[in-house]
Every structure is written in C-alpha cells, then in structure tokens.
Amino acid sequence: MFATNDQMALGAMEAIAARNLTGKIVLVGFDATREAVRAVLDGRLSAVMAQYPETIGKRSIEEAIKAARGQPVEKRIDVGTALVTRENANSFLR
C-alpha cells in the first residue's frame, strides 16, 4: 500500500495493526516525517519516501530570480527523492 503522505500512511498503519496484520502488508509513506521514520525503524512501516524541502526551496528561489531577470528557466527541475528503510532511517532523524 502506498500513501501519498505520511499522515495517511500512519493512519493505515494503525488500521493494519488493529487487524493484527503488521508485517504482512507492505506499507510505504511519503514525506519522511520524524514519526514515520521512527515507524520504519520500529518495523511498523515498510519504508517512506523522503523529499528535500531545503533544496526545493533553494532551487525555486534561484529560478524565480532568473525569471524576474528575464532569463530562461528550466521547465522541470528534479531535486530527487530517497527511499528511507530500516538500513538508512537513522540518517533521516538528524
């Protein structure tokens, strides 16, 4: 099951736990909030996708400045994501 944000994933996690199905359903969230990353470490969520809001903000400002100066801007900017699993979750709690 894929949830488009961590809050929905955490709600699904509770419903799955209420049915004693934890570990039997792959559940992935999106945003990598602290609560969701901790749930990954605990094995209650399978994984979460992390975005890079600082990079998104920085690139947005850079492109806005270019646009204001009449310079060409990129139509699509991919700043990437990362899959957060038990193996790398601690690095996302810093």
VOZAFI-342111 format. One record per residue (C-alpha): residue number from 0; x, y negated, z. Coordinates in steps of 0.001 Angstrom, whole numbers, padded with zeros to 6 digits. Last residue first. Layout:
REM residues N
NUM / X / Y / Z
...
This chain:
REM residues 94
93 / 019246 / -014105 / 012345
92 / 016389 / -011607 / 012046
91 / 016955 / -010956 / 008326
90 / 020374 / -009341 / 008932
89 / 018720 / -006929 / 011354
88 / 016455 / -005634 / 008599
87 / 019262 / -004231 / 006427
86 / 019020 / -000456 / 006960
85 / 015477 / -000482 / 008301
84 / 014351 / -001986 / 005020
83 / 014030 / -005526 / 003650
82 / 013812 / -005675 / -000143
81 / 015287 / -008932 / -001346
80 / 013929 / -011716 / -003533
79 / 015387 / -013879 / -006253
78 / 015734 / -017576 / -006962
77 / 014048 / -017220 / -010345
76 / 013504 / -020579 / -012021
75 / 011134 / -020767 / -014957
74 / 010575 / -023713 / -017278
73 / 014024 / -025152 / -016567
72 / 014193 / -028904 / -016555
71 / 015342 / -031311 / -019264
70 / 016485 / -034758 / -018114
69 / 014075 / -037682 / -017955
68 / 015585 / -038962 / -014701
67 / 012420 / -038080 / -012774
66 / 012520 / -034596 / -014317
65 / 016132 / -034093 / -013188
64 / 015244 / -035252 / -009684
63 / 012288 / -032844 / -009616
62 / 014589 / -030019 / -010778
61 / 017013 / -030611 / -007903
60 / 014165 / -030962 / -005410
59 / 012611 / -027671 / -006503
58 / 016002 / -025945 / -006470
57 / 016560 / -026958 / -002854
56 / 013074 / -025962 / -001756
55 / 013244 / -022537 / -003394
54 / 016733 / -022014 / -001991
53 / 015556 / -022815 / 001521
52 / 012468 / -020660 / 001033
51 / 014475 / -017537 / 000112
50 / 011960 / -014748 / -000311
49 / 011935 / -011449 / 001507
48 / 009968 / -008369 / 000501
47 / 008892 / -006143 / 003362
46 / 009506 / -002476 / 004081
45 / 007962 / 000734 / 005401
44 / 006035 / -000986 / 008192
43 / 005554 / 000687 / 011594
42 / 009079 / 002113 / 011592
41 / 010200 / -000027 / 014545
40 / 012785 / -001834 / 012403
39 / 010122 / -002479 / 009779
38 / 007775 / -003795 / 012491
37 / 010577 / -006135 / 013609
36 / 010823 / -007423 / 010034
35 / 007053 / -007976 / 010030
34 / 007079 / -009950 / 013279
33 / 010042 / -012033 / 012157
32 / 008331 / -012917 / 008871
31 / 009741 / -011175 / 005818
30 / 007479 / -012841 / 003218
29 / 005768 / -009872 / 001517
28 / 004513 / -006646 / 003051
27 / 005060 / -002986 / 002216
26 / 003149 / 000004 / 003594
25 / 003952 / 003580 / 002617
24 / 001290 / 005712 / 004264
23 / 002068 / 008797 / 006380
22 / 004446 / 007060 / 008776
21 / 001602 / 005626 / 010843
20 / -001589 / 007544 / 010024
19 / -003043 / 007836 / 013524
18 / -006289 / 006155 / 012349
17 / -005760 / 003190 / 014670
16 / -002144 / 003063 / 013455
15 / -003304 / 002605 / 009850
14 / -005690 / -000165 / 010906
13 / -002903 / -001886 / 012850
12 / -000512 / -001631 / 009906
11 / -003207 / -002981 / 007587
10 / -003398 / -006068 / 009790
9 / 000393 / -006363 / 009787
8 / 000430 / -006040 / 005991
7 / -002229 / -008744 / 005675
6 / -000157 / -011064 / 007868
5 / 002983 / -010119 / 005954
4 / 001763 / -011408 / 002619
3 / 000741 / -009938 / -000734
2 / 000113 / -006551 / 000852
1 / 001333 / -003438 / -000936
0 / 000000 / 000000 / 000000
